[in-house]
């Protein structure tokens, strides 16, 4: 597992070029510094013959970096360094060597505070050392070792030297960044220049003031520190305000903006090091009830208490945010020590186990956690956040503590939205191609008579070809397209049923209906109109509904199912045995048929448990006077066993696979001749 940040590592593609560039910069800095010292880097006062004002200046340069600040206006710098003011003033008053010593000491102090590696510290000292070498050459070209007097020519020269120092440093760091990221050097240089020129210009402008004070009296150096540290304080205040803008005022945790910044930084490091980052979203259950029953003040106290729990024993690198309302977010990376995202979710849920005592009230807290992990579940913050949110809602629907994102949870992914749009266009026109039905026979077990067919959806996409029906249903059922799809399926099925009846086939037609259909009172009216329009017997239509559909909204669904039954339509309880409340449904609903799920039927010969479930269900159907249809009849052994148990009908590849209407009629003709 990688244990270092991106800024402390080399790019995987060309580490030799990256380290070679830094080595070249370091070599040039050492050579340049040596040349300057040899040819005349000493001020008129002598190399180390410096007054107390120098030591005060050097000390202030280091003190300024004891509490480095990160100002949001900076683009590439990890901190807003102040020492440049003191370095330039030292160079023009006491010479190059004292200046580079002060600068190197300040850089070492800063790099220690941001935990830079040794080679990164060397590069930072080298690139700024090289910048100081070039700045000294500019200064020396005019001053030529003269004592600082503060004249107009010297003032302009120090401005020029400071500008060269700044541009050289920008250019070298942009070069290193270009080798790391592959981005163009001009763009990086320009971005850095735009973000930092004002700060660097201010520092260069203050340097002559400090130099003049240093040549006059040490106490003027101390006095001049006031405006310099005023600049520092302004930056510190700006940084504090930016940090406050990234915080939730109620809990003190990160808000969404601050959370995104943290996640973006972790993703950047994880991309370079090939590691993972987990994003987790917690949504509290029934928090609105707490606000309604106990008041918003108690609700706020509850959130504050939870924030304190989440912060307790928080490992380094783990970030926590309050997104507003009853939502919290967490992120932790492999670089920080995260090994199992699911373990993170368990730890979050564990903090909710104990009740929260607020005054005289004890509040039980529960919630659901959604998890998304970089890079598997998304390449950036927005995608990870959306996928974690989707996983959280999936967890709520499953009544589970947490869930890891999976593509099938996402009913609104770009691919599904495109598929939904294409499906809608195919349904907008009654004669548009694409949506069709295949039919699988339902055969009476005892004598092999075909009693009906189940209509199975088929959608042929103009580019993707035939799309899995399950994907179509999952995509459409959360939108109004589901109603359009059901109406098209019912139209095709009833038209085909009439055609078969006119051809002399006494068959029934089984059609699956969705949750949205059963929740809509208009569906019964639509179905009544279509049955009348096609002139078919309502009893020949069998609507197949699942237990999951019933559980979506039992009260409303039961009312609509009863209306459909009163219409004369048969009601089949599909996938029987896979739910958990079937007995209740059989008691409350006007069910005319039970369909045993194929997961039990297919293996009943080899699996005694499945055999017991199937035989018991057949006995239950007989006791309740409802027919039983077995799905997944794949061979003769299964058919004979079902016949022995008294199963009414079967459906499966042993009889026939799903087929088009024309193929179904040919199969029917052949089947009749074989009977």
N, C-alpha and C positions, 0 to 999 in steps of 0.2 A: 504494500500500500504506500502511495506517495505521501510524504510528510512535510512538504514545503510548498510555499506559495509560488505562483507563476513568476512574479517579479524576481524571485531568487533562483530561477531555473533558466536553462537555455532552450531555444526552440528545437523540436525533435527533427525538423527537416534538415537544418544545416547548422548544427552546433559549432562546427569548426570555424565557419565564417563569423559567427556571433562572438565567440571567445577571441578569435583573431582580431576582430575590430577593437575589442576592449583592451587587448594586449597592446595593440598599436597605439591607442590613445594613451595608455599608461607609459609606454616607452617614450612617446613624444613629450609627455609632461615631464618625465624625469630628465630627459636630455635638455628640454627647453629651460627647466629650472636651473640646471647646472650651468648652462651657457649664460643665463642672466646673472647668476651669482659671480661667474668668472669675469664677464665683461663689464660689470658695473651695476650690480643690483643693490648697492649700498648707498644710503642717503648721506648727505653731508655730515650728519652727526655720527656716523660710524655704524658698523653692523650691530653690535650689541650695546653700544654706548647710548642707551635710551633712558629717558627720564621716567619718573613715576607715572606720568600721564599715559605712557605706552601700556604699562601694566594695568592701569585702570581701564584703558580702552579694550585691551585683550580680555580682561575679566568680564567687562560688560558684554562683549561679543558672545562669550560662553554662557553667561547668565541669561541672555536673550533666548538661548536655545534650550533652556532647562524645561520649558513648558511649550513645546512646539504646537502650533495650531494648524488645523486643516481648514482652509477657507474654500467655500464652494466655488469661488471665482477661478480657482486654480484648476487647470485641466489635467496636467500630467504630474506636477510635483506632489509628493505625498504630504508636504508641509510647506508653510509659508515662512521661509528662513529670513532672519533679520540681519545675520552677520555680515552681509555684503557691505552695509554702511561702514562697519568698523574695519573691514578688510581694505577697502579703497582708501579710507582715511589713513590707515597704518602704512599703506604702500607709498603714498605721496609725502608722508612726514618722516618715516623712519626706514623706508626701503622695502625691497621685494622680499627678502628672507623673513623678516618678522611678519610680514603680511601673509606669506604662504603658511607659516607656522600657525598663526591665528586661524586662518581659513581651514587648514587640515584638522586642527583640534575641534573646531565647531562641527565640521562634517562628521568626524568620528563620534562625537557626542550625539548628533542627530541620528546617525545610522544605528547606533546602539539602541536608541529609543524606539525605532521602527523595526528592530530585529532584522536588519539586513545581514546577508551573508558576508564573509570576509572579502570575497572577490567583488561583490557589489559595492562594498565600502571603498575598496581600492579604486574601482572605476569612478565612483562619485568624486573622490578626492583627486583623481587624475584628470577628469574632464574639467573640473573647476580650477585645478592647478594649471592646466594648459590655457584655460581662459584667462587666468591671472597673468601668465607669461605674456600673452598677446596684449593684454591691457597695459602691462608695464612697458612694452616696446612702444606703444602709442604715447604713453606718458613721458617716457624717456626721450622720445624724438623731439619734444618741445622743452621739457624741463632740464634734461641732460644733467641730472643729479643736483639741481639747484634746490635750496631750502624752500619749503612751501611759504608763500607770501600771500596767497589769495588773490593775486592779480587776475585781470580779465583773461589773459592768455592761458594761465594755469586753470582757471575755472572752466574754460571751454575744453581744455585738454582732459581734465578729469571726467567731464561729461562724455567725451569721446571714448576714453578708456573704459568707463563703466558700460557704455553701449557695446563696445567690442566684447567685453567680458560676458554680457548678457547674451548677445547673438551667438558667440562661440559655444557657450553652455547649451543654449537651445539647440544649436545645430548638431552637437555631439550626442545629446540625449535623443533627439529625433532620429539620428542615424541608428542608434542602438535599438530604438523602438521599431524602426522600419525593418531591421533584420529579424526582430522577434515576431512581429505580426504580419509581415509581408505588405503592409500598407506603404503608400508612396511617401518618400521623405519630404517633398515640398508640402504636401497636405498636413503631415504631422507638425512640421516646423511652423506652418501658418496657424494651426490650431493652438499650439502652445504660445506663440507670439501674441495672438489675440487675447488669450486668457490671462497672461502674466505681465504684459508690457507696462501697464499702469503701476503695478506694485514695484517692478524693478526700476522704473523711471523715478519713482518717489525715493527709493533707497539711494540711487545715484545722486539725486538732487540734494539729499541731506548730507552726503559724504563730505563736501567742501566745508560745510558748517562745522562738522566735527573736527576736520583737519585744522581749521583756523583756531578752534577752541583748544585743541591739543598743543599747538605751538605757543599759545599764550599762557595757559595755566591749567593745572590738572583739575582745579575745581570747576573751570568752565566745561571740561569734559563731562564731569558729573552733572552739571546743569544741562548740557546739551542732550544728555540721555533722556530728558523729559519728553521733548517732541518725538524722539526716536521711539521710545516706549509707548508714546501716545498712538503712533501708527500701529505698533504691535497690539495695543489694547483695542484699537478699532477693528483690526482683523480678528482678534479673539472674540469681541462682541458679535461680529458678523457670524463667526463660526458657532457661537453659542445660540444665536437666534436661528441659524439654520438647523442646528440640532433640535431645538425646540419645535421647529416646523415639522420635523420628522418624528415627533413624539405625540402620543395620545395624551391630552391634558388630564383625563380622568385617571388612568392607570399608570402613566409614566412609561408605558411600553411603546415600542415603535408603532407608528401608524402605517397605512398602506404605502405611502411614498417612501418612508424610511425603510420599510420591509423590502420593497422592490430594489432599493439601492444595495442592501445587504445581499439579497439573492443574486443580483447581477454580478456583484464582486465575486461571490462564491462560484458562480457558473464560469466566470472568466478563468479563475484558478483551476477549476475542475476540468475545463476543456483542455488546458495545457498539460495537466498532469494525468489525464485519463481516469479521473475518479468520479464519484457520484455526489449528488446533492439532493436531499429530500426536502420537499415542501409539503407541509401538513396543514389542513384547515379543520378547526373544531367549531361546530355549531351546537350551541346549548339547546336542549329540549325544553319546551314550555317556559321559556324565559318571559314571554309576554304575559303568562299567567301570574308570575311573580310581580311584575309591574302593576298588573290590574288589581291583584288581591292585596298587596302590601305597599304599593306606591313606588314611584320611580326612584325615590331616595334610597329605599331598601335595595332596589335593583342595582343602583350604582354601587352601593356598598358590597353587594354580591360580586360584581365585576372586579372591584378593587381587591377583595379577598382572594378571588381566583388568580388575579395577576400576581399577588404575593406568593401563592402556592406554586405557580409555574416558575417563578424566579428562584424559589428555594432550591439550593443544591444544583443550580443550573451549570452544566459543564461549559468550559470556555469554548467560544465559537458558536454556541447555539443561540439563535436570535428568536425573540418572541415579539409578536405584534398583536395589538387589539385593533381589529379592522372596523370596529363600530358595532353598536347593538350587541348581539349575542355571539359574535364571531371572533375567534382568535386564530392566529396563524403562527407557524413555527417553521424554522429552517435549520438544518444541521447538515454538515458535509462530511464526507469521508476523511477529508484533510483534518477536520476537527476531532475525529475519533468515532464518528458514526459508522456502525457496521451493519445494522439491520433496521431499515425504515419501519418495519412492523413493530419492532421493539420500542421505537420512539412513540408510536401510537399507543402502545400498551402503557408506557410510562405516563403519557398525557391522561389517559383514561383513569389511571390509578389515582391521580390527583383529584378526581371527581368522586371517589368512593366515599370519603367521609362527609357527613352533612356539614353545612356551613351555618354557624350560629350567629344571627344578627339581632342583637337585643334579646327580646323574648321569643323570637321566631327561630326555628331550626328548619333550614331549607335543604331538601334533597336535590342534588344537581346531577343531571345526566346529559349526555351529548354524543354526537357522532363525529368521527374523524375520517377525513378523506386524505389520501396519500398520492403524491405524484413524485417521481424520481427522475432527475436528470442523469444521463441523456435519454434513457429508454422511453420516458413518458412525455418528452418535450424538449426542444432545444433552447428555449428562452423563458424568461419570467412569465410573460403573458400566457403562454401555452401551458406551462406547469401549473400556474395558479388556476387557470380554467379547468384543467384536468383534475386537480385536487378538489375543486369545488364540485365537479361532476361525481367524483368518487364519494365525496361526503354525502351527496343526495342519494346515491346508490346505497350507501350504508344505512341511511334513514329508512329507505324503502324496504330494505332487508331486515330492519330492526336489529342490526348488528352493531358492535362497538366501533368498528373501523373497516375500511375497504381500500385496497390499492387500485388505482385507476386501471381500467382495461378498455380497449377501443369499443367493445360492444356496449359499454355504458353510455357512450357519447352519441346521443340521438341528433346532435346538431353539428357534427364535424363537417368540414368543408366538402368532403367526398359525399357525405349523406345529404347535405344541402343541395349539391349539384344533382344527385340522384333524385331527390324529392322534386326539384324543378323540372327535370326531364319527365318524371312520372306524371306530374300535374299537366304538362303539355300533352302527354299521351291521353290523359283522361278528359281534357277540355272538349274534345270532339268525339262524338259517339262512334264514328267510323274510323278513327285513327288507329293504326296498327300498333302492336306491342303488347297490350294486355289481353290475355286469353286464359282459357281454362283447360286443364287436363282432367280426366275422369278415371277413378279407380273403382272397379266393381265391388259391391257388397253382396256376398253369396250366403244363402241359407245353408247352414252346416249339414243339416240332416239329409237333404236331397240334392244340393248343388244348384238350386234355383237362384238366378240373379234377381235380387229384390230391389236393388238400387245402385246408386253410385255417389261417391263423394267428389265434389267439385274442388279441384286443387289449382291454386293460382299459378300462372306462369307469366313472367314479364320478360320480353326480349328487348334489351336496350340497344339503341342504334350503334353504339360503339363497344360496350362491354359484352354484348351478347346476352344469353339467358342469365338473369340475376337470381341468386338464391331467394326463394320466397320468404324465408325467415328474415332476411335483411330488408326486404320490401316492407314487411309488416312492422318491424322495429323502427324503420325510418318514417313510415306514414302514420303510425298510430298516435303520435304526439302532435299531429297537425290536422287541419281540416281536410287534407288530402285523403285521410282514412275514410271519411264519409263518401267522398267521390269514388274511391276504390270499391267500397262495399256496394254502392249503387251499380257500378259497372259489373261487378261479379254477379249480383242478383239478377240483373238484366240478362246477362249471357246464360246463366244457369236456368232461369225460367224459360227463356226462348228455346234452349236445348231440351228442356223437359217437355214442353209442348210438342216439339218436333218428334221426340221419341213416342209420346202418347199417340200422336197422329199416325206413326208408323206401326202401331200395335204393340209397343213395349209398355207393359204395366210396371213402371219403375218409379221409385221415389228419388229425390235429389237432396243430398246432404250438403249444406253450405256452412262454412265457419263464419262466425260473426265476432267482432272485436268488443273491447271494453267500451269504447266510445259509442258504438252502435247500441249496446244494451243500456247505456246511461241516457240516451236521447229518446224522449217521448215521441219525437217526430218519426222515428224509425218504423214504428208500428203503422203509422199512417202511410208512409212511403211503401211499405211492404204490401199493405192492403191494396193500394192503388196498382202496384205492379202485378199482383196476383189476378186482379180483375182485368187488367189490360191484356194479359196473356191468356186468360181463360183457363187457368189450370186449377186443379183441386188443391186447396190449402193443405190438406192432409198429406199430399205428396211431397211437401217441402219439409225438410228436417233441418233445424238450426242447431249447430253444434256450438256449445259454450263451454268455457273452461272454468275451473274453480277459481283461478286467479282473477278472472273477469268478474266473478261474483263477489269476491272479497274486496274489489276496488271501491265499491259503494253498495253494500248489500241491500240497504233499504230501497234505494231508487231502482237498482237492477231487478230486484224481486218483483216490484210493481210492473215494470215493463215486460218482464218474462211472462207474467200472468196474463197481460194483455195479448201477447203473442199467442199464448196457449188458447185463449178465448177465441182467437181468430181461426183456430183449427190447425195451426202449425205445430208439428212435432218438435219436442225439445230433447236434445241429446246432451248428456253430461260427458264432455270429452276428457280424455287423459285421466280417467277415473283411477284413483289410488295414489296419485302423485301429490295430492293436496293434503290438508290436515283437518278439514271440517266437512267431509263428504256426507256423513250421516245427517248432519243438520240440514244440508242442502237438499238431500233426498226427501226429508220430512217437510220442508217448506216450499219446495218448487214442484210445479206440475210436470215432472220429468217423465218422458215416455220411453227413454232409452239410456242405457249406460254403455260407454265405450271404454273397454279396458285398455290401458296404455300398452303400447307394443313392447316397452322395456320389461314388462312382466311376461308377456305372451311368447316372445321369440325364444326364450331360454327355459320355458317351463318344463321341458323334458329332462334337462340336466340340472335344474335348480329346484330343489324341493320347496324352498321358501316361496319362490315365484309361483310354483304350482299350487301351493296352498292359498296364496292370494287370489289367483285366478278362479280356482274352484269355489272358494268362499264367496267371491263376488257374483259368480253365476247363481249360486244358491240364494244370495241376497236379492238379486234381480227377480228370481222366481217367486220369492216370498213377497216382494213388493209389487208384483205383477207388472214389471217393466222389462222390455227386451234388453238383451245383452249382446253387444257386438265386440268381438275380439280383433284388435288391430295387430299387425305384424305376424300374420300367419305365413310362415315361410316354407313349410314342408308338410308332407302328408302325415307324419307322426304327430305333429302339433294339431292338425285338423282332426285326426281320429280321437285324440285325447279330449279336445273340445266337444266333439260329438258325444263322447261317453259321459261328459259332465252335463250335457244338455244345453250347451251354448246355442243361442238363436242364430247368430250370423257371424261371418268372419270376413276379414279384409286383409289383403297382403299379396306378396309376390307369388305365393303358391297358386293363387287364382289368376292374377294378372297384375302387371305393373300399371301405373298411371299412363294414360294415352289420350291422344286427341279425339275429338268427337267422331270423326270419320273412322279412325282406327277402332274406337270403342264399338261402333255399329258392326264393323266387320268381325270383331271378336265375338260380339253377341250372336251373330249369325252362325259362326263356327261352333260356339258353345251350345247353341240349341240343337245343332245337328249331332253333337256328341252326346247329348242327354238321352 
